[in-house]
Amino acid sequence: MLNRYLEECLYFTASRLTRVVTKMAEEEFSRTGLAPTYAFLMMAVLDKEGITQKELGEILHLQPSTVTRLIEKLVNKRLIEKQADGRSTRIFSTEKGKEREASIYESWKNLRASYNEILGEKEGDELTLQLSRISEQLEKMK
């Protein structure tokens, strides 16, 4: 009986999925020397040099304090740098950060390939898009 409650609980199943996918991502991104969240922040910076902290928070769906903490760690690793622009702070990759670009994107591609191998490419992509839409819907209700 308890098993049925757990299987029918969005909170429990989403948490379970998060744990499984997080483990896969951590294994894949370990070769970059970065945890997945740091790697995705780097990808956003590499994609848009001069991105603001606010934009990073919106893209990554993270609170400003979390974005600040992530940025500080990457600044300390000399992978990104901050530049004041009036009241905003813009983020740029450093040469050292750019040197990791290929391995970061390779890890991302390998992660997608890993779960698509299990789920099927079409199913994996559809699940990802569906989860993104559901997350947006639930965020709007808060």
C-alpha contacts under 8 A as a table, 3 or more apart, distances in Angstrom:
res1	aa1	res2	aa2	distance
1	M	4	R	5.35
1	M	5	Y	6.77
2	L	5	Y	5.16
2	L	6	L	6.34
3	N	6	L	5.13
3	N	7	E	6.13
4	R	7	E	5.07
4	R	8	E	6.09
5	Y	8	E	5.20
5	Y	9	C	6.10
6	L	9	C	5.12
6	L	12	F	6.01
6	L	13	T	7.17
7	E	10	L	7.88
7	E	12	F	7.37
7	E	13	T	6.43
8	E	13	T	7.75
9	C	12	F	5.37
9	C	13	T	6.20
10	L	13	T	5.24
10	L	14	A	5.75
11	Y	14	A	5.31
11	Y	15	S	6.07
12	F	15	S	5.16
12	F	16	R	6.12
13	T	16	R	4.99
13	T	17	L	6.11
14	A	17	L	5.07
14	A	18	T	6.07
15	S	18	T	4.97
15	S	19	R	6.27
16	R	19	R	5.22
16	R	20	V	6.40
17	L	20	V	5.20
17	L	21	V	6.07
18	T	21	V	5.27
18	T	22	T	5.74
19	R	22	T	5.13
19	R	23	K	6.20
20	V	23	K	5.34
20	V	24	M	6.49
21	V	24	M	5.03
21	V	25	A	6.08
22	T	25	A	5.01
22	T	26	E	5.96
23	K	26	E	5.17
23	K	27	E	6.21
24	M	27	E	5.30
24	M	28	E	6.24
24	M	111	L	7.00
25	A	28	E	5.07
25	A	29	F	5.93
25	A	36	P	6.18
25	A	111	L	6.20
26	E	29	F	5.29
26	E	30	S	5.82
26	E	35	A	6.09
26	E	36	P	6.07
27	E	30	S	5.36
27	E	31	R	7.85
28	E	31	R	6.62
28	E	107	S	5.56
28	E	108	W	7.67
28	E	110	N	7.00
28	E	111	L	6.13
29	F	32	T	5.43
29	F	33	G	7.05
29	F	34	L	6.25
29	F	35	A	6.22
29	F	36	P	5.90
29	F	39	A	7.49
29	F	104	I	7.06
29	F	107	S	5.46
29	F	108	W	7.47
30	S	33	G	5.24
30	S	34	L	6.07
30	S	35	A	6.63
31	R	34	L	7.70
31	R	103	S	7.58
31	R	107	S	7.67
32	T	39	A	7.96
32	T	100	R	6.94
32	T	103	S	5.95
32	T	104	I	6.02
32	T	107	S	7.61
34	L	37	T	8.00
34	L	38	Y	5.92
34	L	39	A	5.84
35	A	38	Y	5.48
35	A	39	A	6.29
36	P	39	A	4.96
36	P	40	F	6.14
37	T	40	F	5.15
37	T	41	L	6.23
38	Y	41	L	5.07
38	Y	42	M	6.18
38	Y	70	L	6.60
38	Y	74	L	7.57
39	A	42	M	4.97
39	A	43	M	6.18
39	A	104	I	6.29
40	F	43	M	4.89
40	F	44	A	6.29
40	F	60	L	7.84
41	L	44	A	5.12
41	L	45	V	6.34
41	L	56	L	7.16
41	L	60	L	7.36
42	M	45	V	5.07
42	M	46	L	6.00
42	M	80	I	7.94
42	M	93	S	7.63
42	M	97	G	7.72
43	M	46	L	5.06
43	M	47	D	5.94
43	M	101	E	7.53
43	M	104	I	7.48
43	M	105	Y	7.65
44	A	47	D	5.04
44	A	48	K	6.15
44	A	51	I	7.96
44	A	56	L	7.11
44	A	59	I	7.88
45	V	48	K	5.10
45	V	49	E	5.31
45	V	50	G	7.23
45	V	51	I	6.25
45	V	91	I	6.69
45	V	92	F	6.23
45	V	93	S	6.40
46	L	49	E	5.76
46	L	92	F	7.58
46	L	93	S	6.33
46	L	98	K	7.41
46	L	101	E	7.53
48	K	51	I	5.65
49	E	91	I	6.65
49	E	92	F	5.05
49	E	93	S	6.86
50	G	90	R	4.78
50	G	91	I	4.86
50	G	92	F	5.18
51	I	55	E	6.41
51	I	56	L	6.96
51	I	90	R	5.33
51	I	91	I	5.37
51	I	92	F	7.22
52	T	55	E	5.18
52	T	56	L	6.35
52	T	88	S	6.74
52	T	89	T	5.72
52	T	90	R	4.52
52	T	91	I	6.08
53	Q	56	L	5.04
53	Q	57	G	6.29
53	Q	64	P	7.53
53	Q	67	V	6.85
53	Q	68	T	7.43
53	Q	88	S	7.82
53	Q	89	T	6.45
53	Q	90	R	6.73
53	Q	91	I	7.19
54	K	57	G	5.15
54	K	58	E	6.35
54	K	64	P	7.07
55	E	58	E	5.06
55	E	59	I	6.10
56	L	59	I	5.14
56	L	60	L	5.95
56	L	67	V	7.15
57	G	60	L	5.27
57	G	61	H	5.45
57	G	62	L	4.82
57	G	63	Q	6.14
57	G	64	P	6.11
57	G	67	V	6.06
58	E	61	H	5.05
58	E	62	L	6.79
59	I	62	L	8.00
62	L	66	T	6.27
62	L	67	V	6.43
63	Q	66	T	5.30
63	Q	67	V	6.38
64	P	67	V	5.06
64	P	68	T	6.13
65	S	68	T	5.07
65	S	69	R	6.27
66	T	69	R	5.12
66	T	70	L	6.21
67	V	70	L	5.12
67	V	71	I	6.06
68	T	71	I	5.15
68	T	72	E	6.15
69	R	72	E	5.19
69	R	73	K	6.41
70	L	73	K	5.30
70	L	74	L	6.39
71	I	74	L	5.14
71	I	75	V	6.01
71	I	80	I	7.65
72	E	75	V	4.98
72	E	76	N	6.10
73	K	76	N	5.06
73	K	77	K	6.30
74	L	77	K	4.93
74	L	78	R	6.16
74	L	79	L	5.42
74	L	80	I	5.83
75	V	78	R	4.82
75	V	79	L	5.92
75	V	80	I	5.10
75	V	81	E	5.57
75	V	82	K	7.63
76	N	79	L	7.72
77	K	80	I	7.86
78	R	81	E	7.07
78	R	94	T	6.83
78	R	96	K	6.75
78	R	97	G	7.22
79	L	93	S	5.98
79	L	94	T	5.35
79	L	95	E	7.44
79	L	96	K	5.47
79	L	97	G	3.99
79	L	98	K	7.67
80	I	91	I	6.72
80	I	92	F	5.51
80	I	93	S	4.20
80	I	94	T	5.08
80	I	97	G	6.20
81	E	91	I	5.79
81	E	92	F	5.37
81	E	93	S	6.22
81	E	94	T	6.50
82	K	89	T	6.31
82	K	90	R	5.70
82	K	91	I	4.76
82	K	92	F	6.47
83	Q	89	T	5.59
83	Q	90	R	5.20
83	Q	91	I	6.40
83	Q	92	F	7.80
84	A	87	R	7.21
84	A	88	S	6.11
84	A	89	T	4.54
84	A	90	R	6.26
85	D	88	S	5.10
85	D	89	T	5.57
85	D	90	R	6.58
86	G	89	T	7.67
93	S	96	K	7.82
93	S	97	G	5.39
93	S	98	K	6.29
94	T	97	G	4.92
94	T	98	K	6.16
95	E	98	K	5.00
95	E	99	E	6.23
96	K	99	E	5.14
96	K	100	R	6.95
97	G	100	R	5.42
97	G	101	E	6.81
98	K	101	E	5.13
99	E	102	A	7.23
100	R	103	S	5.46
100	R	104	I	6.11
101	E	104	I	5.18
101	E	105	Y	6.23
102	A	105	Y	5.34
102	A	106	E	5.98
103	S	106	E	4.90
103	S	107	S	6.05
104	I	107	S	5.20
104	I	108	W	6.32
105	Y	108	W	4.98
105	Y	109	K	6.16
106	E	109	K	5.11
106	E	110	N	6.09
107	S	110	N	4.97
107	S	111	L	6.05
108	W	111	L	5.11
108	W	112	R	6.35
109	K	112	R	5.20
109	K	113	A	6.14
110	N	113	A	4.90
110	N	114	S	6.03
111	L	114	S	5.05
111	L	115	Y	6.53
112	R	115	Y	5.53
112	R	116	N	5.91
113	A	116	N	5.00
113	A	117	E	5.86
113	A	121	E	7.90
114	S	117	E	5.25
114	S	118	I	6.76
115	Y	118	I	5.14
115	Y	119	L	5.98
115	Y	120	G	7.69
115	Y	124	G	6.86
116	N	119	L	4.91
116	N	120	G	4.61
116	N	121	E	4.56
116	N	122	K	7.82
116	N	123	E	7.53
116	N	124	G	5.31
116	N	125	D	7.89
117	E	120	G	5.47
117	E	121	E	6.94
119	L	123	E	5.88
119	L	124	G	5.53
120	G	123	E	5.27
120	G	124	G	5.85
121	E	124	G	5.12
121	E	125	D	6.10
122	K	125	D	5.26
122	K	126	E	6.04
123	E	126	E	5.03
123	E	127	L	5.93
124	G	127	L	5.17
124	G	128	T	6.15
125	D	128	T	5.14
125	D	129	L	6.25
126	E	129	L	5.20
126	E	130	Q	6.02
127	L	130	Q	5.05
127	L	131	L	6.03
128	T	131	L	5.21
128	T	132	S	6.19
129	L	132	S	5.04
129	L	133	R	6.24
130	Q	133	R	5.14
130	Q	134	I	6.13
131	L	134	I	5.07
131	L	135	S	6.03
132	S	135	S	5.14
132	S	136	E	6.30
133	R	136	E	5.13
133	R	137	Q	6.27
134	I	137	Q	5.05
134	I	138	L	6.18
135	S	138	L	5.19
135	S	139	E	6.04
136	E	139	E	5.11
136	E	140	K	6.28
137	Q	140	K	5.31
137	Q	141	M	6.66
138	L	141	M	5.21
138	L	142	K	6.84
139	E	142	K	5.49
